[in-house]
Amino acid sequence: MNAKKKVIAMLLAGGQGSRLYALTQNVAKPAVPYGGKYRIIDFALSNCTNSGIDTVGVLTQYQPLVLNEYIGNGQPWDLDRMYGGVHVLSPFETKEGADWFQGTANAIYQNMRFIERYDPEYVIVLGGDHIYKMDYSKLVEFHEKNKSDGTIAVIDVPMEEASRFGIMTVDAENRVVRFTEKPKHPDSTLASMGIYCFTWQKLKKYLIENEEANTGSKDFGKDIIPAMLQNQERLFAYTFDGYWKDVGTLDSLWEANMDLLSPSVPLDLYDRSWKIYARHNNMPPQYIGDTAKIENSMITEGSSISGEVDFSVIFSGVTIEEGASVNYSILMPGTVVKSGAKVEYAIVGENCVVESGARIGTSPEEAENRDDWGIAVVGHNVTISGNAFVKPKDIISENM
Amino acid sequence: MGVNNNVLGLIFASMHDSTVVELTKQRTMGSILFGGRYRLIDFPLSNMVNSGITEVGVITKSNYGSLLDHLGTGREWDLARKQGGLNLLPPFSQNTDGVYRGRLEALNNVWSYVGKSKCEYVVLSDCDFIANVDFADVIKFHKENDADVTVVYGKYRYNEESGSGVDVLQMDETDQIRSVLIDPQIAGECDICMDMYVMRKDFLAKIVKEAAARSQYSLIRDFMQARCKEFNFMGYEYKGYFSRIDSVKSYYEANLALLNKENRDALFKTNAPIYTKIGDNGPVKYGLDSKVANSLIADGCIIEGTVENSILFRGVKIGKGAVVKNCILMQATEVGAECQLTSVIADKNVVLEEGRVLTGSDSYPVYIGKNANL
C-alpha cells in the first residue's frame, strides 16, 4: 500500500460538446484545438501540475480515441508517475451490468474505487472545457482554512449576464447560503465555475445518497450542491479573479482565441512560471516568406506563411500561400489556404484545404443584416473548392 | 521491433570543438544551437533513431553540462528505454589522463560500454555535419559490399575559406576508397568524409585495441589513411542536402541556408523528423506593427519590430521599431526598441538595450557571447 495522496483531481471530459458541431464530430470537446498549439484540456491538466497535484482521473465517454491518444501516459504534463499520474477513466462493466456515465455526480460515483485507491483528504472536481490559469493549491488552502465540506470556485460576472450562470449567494464569511441555477432575478453576481473542492469523505456520502435517491440528473449543480446546502453542510465560495472562459460554443471558442490577441486580456501564454504544457509534434520553426504580411496574430511551428494574416490564430503545420488572406480567423493544424483564397471571421478545422478562389466567411460590416451574420465554420478534413463560398454562420462538415 | 536493433550508435559530441571556439566556449560541438530550435547533436541522433537504432552512446569530453541538460533521459528521441536507449559517456581515465585525443582513444576509454552491447554493427558519427542520413541504407550498402568500413561522403566545394579539418576521400569507380587526404591544400569539388562510419563491432574492437597497444588515437590518420590498402573501405555517397560547421562563418551560412525551402524540406522530412528537447513555449506572437520577411521563427518569440532574412530561436523578443536583418538570434535574446542589428549572431540570453546599433557583414558577422548585456 502506497502513502495516501492529500489531493487528487477528477476531470470531467466526457462532454460531447454538441454546440461545437462540426468540430466535435469525431472528438470530445476537451480535445478541441485552442490557442495555436494547445487543446482545451491542456489548461486543466497544466493547472494540476503547476498546482502540485500529481494524480488526475480523466473521465471520458464521448469519442475518446483522440483524447486517449493525446493524453497517453501523461508525460507532456509531467503526469507520468510511478504512483498517481494521469489515468483515463472510461465507463466499464461490472457484475451488475454496464452503465454510461449518467451525470457529473454519477461519473464520479462510478469511479469511487479509483479515488479510494489514493485515500485522499480532498477531491477536486474540474470541467474539461474551460480556458483559465488557476492555482488549485490556493483553493485547497481556502477550503482547509474554512473547515469547508465543499468549496465552489466562483467568478464575479456582470449583473446582466448573471442569469446565464449558476449563482452563489454568500454571507459575509463567503459561506454559501443559496445556490440558484440560471436565476431570472439574480441576487448575487458570483457564478459557479464548475470547479469544486470537496472533503472526500463528505462527498462520498452525498454521492452514495444521490445514487440511491436516483434523481435522474445525478449532477453536481442540480443534486449534490443543493443536497449539501439543505443539510447545512459548510459550503464556501472561493472567488477567482483571473481570466476564465467557457468555450462550449463556436462563438465563445472563436472569442477565446481572439482574446489571446488582445493586450488587455490577462491570459499570458509566455509566463515561464505557469507554463501551459501540450503534446508536441516535431516540426521545424515556422517560415515567414518574403511576401507575408502579418499583423497581430499568433502562429505556431511548422507553418509556412506567404500570404496576409491579420488578427488570427494559426496552428502548427498550416500553409498560407502568397495571395491568400486570413483575417480574424482560427486555422487548426495542417490546413492549407491556397493563393487567392480568402478566409474571414472563420474557424477552419484540422487538415482542411481551401482552394484558390474559395471564400470562407465575411466581415460583420459586409453583412446586410447583422442578425444573419456569424462566424463561419469548417470542420476537420474538409476541402473547400475554388468557386465555393462558405457563408457567415454556415457550419460545413463535408467537402464543397 | 525495428529491424536494426543489432546496431549501436556512437556519437562524438566534442570532436571539432576547437573549430568554433566562440560557440563552444561553454558547450560541446553537439550542443551548439542550430536552426531555430535544434542543437547539432539532434541531427545524428534523430538520423540514428529514424534508421531504427535504439541504442546510442554519446561520447563527450568537457563542457558537457548543456549537453546533459539537452539530452536528459533521451525521451524526446524515444531513447528512454530499459533495453538499450541513450547512454551518456563522459570521459573517464583509463590508459590516458582522462581527456582523449582522437576517436580511437575515446572508444578505448568507453569500451566497457561498447563491449557490453549485444550489437553486431556500430554507426559512428560526429556532430559537425547537418544532414538527414538514412543509416539503415548505409548499413545495407555496407553489407552488400562486404566492406570492412563504410564511410559516408558528400560532394563539397572545397576552397581556402572552407576552414580546417576536412578529410577528402579518393575512390575508384566502385566507390572503394583508394586514399584518404587529411586537410589537403586543394580547391574545387571533392568527395569529403562526413565523419560517419559503419563497421562490425568486432572489427572496431580489433582496431581500437591495436591502436591502444601502439599508442595511436586517430581513426582517420592512424587507421583509415594508414591502412587503406589493407582493408576494404567503401565510400557511401550521401546525395541529400548537408552543411558543415567548421567556423563561425560557416555556422552563420548554414543557418541562413535554411531560409531556402529546398534545403529545409531536405533536412526536415515528415517521414524522418529531427527531434529535439521540447521547450513548452507558446506560439509566436506578431504585434500590430511587426514586419517579417524571409525568416525562420521558433515558438515563444514575441515580435513587435521588423525581421528580415533571419533565424530566431525560441523565446526571442524583438521590440517596437527594432530592425533585425541577416541575424541569428539564439534562445531568449531580447532586442530592445529601436535597435538596429545587421549580420549579428547573438548567443543565448543576450540582452540588447533600447537603440543599440550593431553592424556586421555577411563575411564577418558580429558575434555576441552568451548572457551578454549590451
Chai-1 contact restraints between the chains, C-beta under 6 A:
chainA,res_idxA,chainB,res_idxB,connection_type,confidence,min_distance_angstrom,max_distance_angstrom,comment,restraint_id
A,G36,B,P283,contact,1.0,0.0,6.0,A-B,restraint_1
A,K37,B,P283,contact,1.0,0.0,6.0,A-B,restraint_2
A,L269,B,G282,contact,1.0,0.0,6.0,A-B,restraint_3
A,Y270,B,G282,contact,1.0,0.0,6.0,A-B,restraint_4
A,K275,B,D280,contact,1.0,0.0,6.0,A-B,restraint_5
A,Y277,B,D280,contact,1.0,0.0,6.0,A-B,restraint_6
A,H280,B,I278,contact,1.0,0.0,6.0,A-B,restraint_7
A,N282,B,P273,contact,1.0,0.0,6.0,A-B,restraint_8
A,N282,B,Y275,contact,1.0,0.0,6.0,A-B,restraint_9
A,P284,B,F268,contact,1.0,0.0,6.0,A-B,restraint_10
A,P285,B,G36,contact,1.0,0.0,6.0,A-B,restraint_11
A,P285,B,R37,contact,1.0,0.0,6.0,A-B,restraint_12
A,P285,B,L296,contact,1.0,0.0,6.0,A-B,restraint_13
A,P285,B,I297,contact,1.0,0.0,6.0,A-B,restraint_14
A,P285,B,A298,contact,1.0,0.0,6.0,A-B,restraint_15
A,Q286,B,I297,contact,1.0,0.0,6.0,A-B,restraint_16
A,Y287,B,L296,contact,1.0,0.0,6.0,A-B,restraint_17
A,I288,B,V292,contact,1.0,0.0,6.0,A-B,restraint_18
A,I288,B,S295,contact,1.0,0.0,6.0,A-B,restraint_19
A,D290,B,A293,contact,1.0,0.0,6.0,A-B,restraint_20
A,D290,B,N294,contact,1.0,0.0,6.0,A-B,restraint_21
A,I294,B,Y286,contact,1.0,0.0,6.0,A-B,restraint_22
A,E295,B,L288,contact,1.0,0.0,6.0,A-B,restraint_23
A,N296,B,L288,contact,1.0,0.0,6.0,A-B,restraint_24
A,S297,B,Y286,contact,1.0,0.0,6.0,A-B,restraint_25
A,M298,B,P283,contact,1.0,0.0,6.0,A-B,restraint_26
A,M298,B,K285,contact,1.0,0.0,6.0,A-B,restraint_27
A,I299,B,P283,contact,1.0,0.0,6.0,A-B,restraint_28
A,I299,B,V284,contact,1.0,0.0,6.0,A-B,restraint_29
A,T300,B,P283,contact,1.0,0.0,6.0,A-B,restraint_30
A,E301,B,D299,contact,1.0,0.0,6.0,A-B,restraint_31
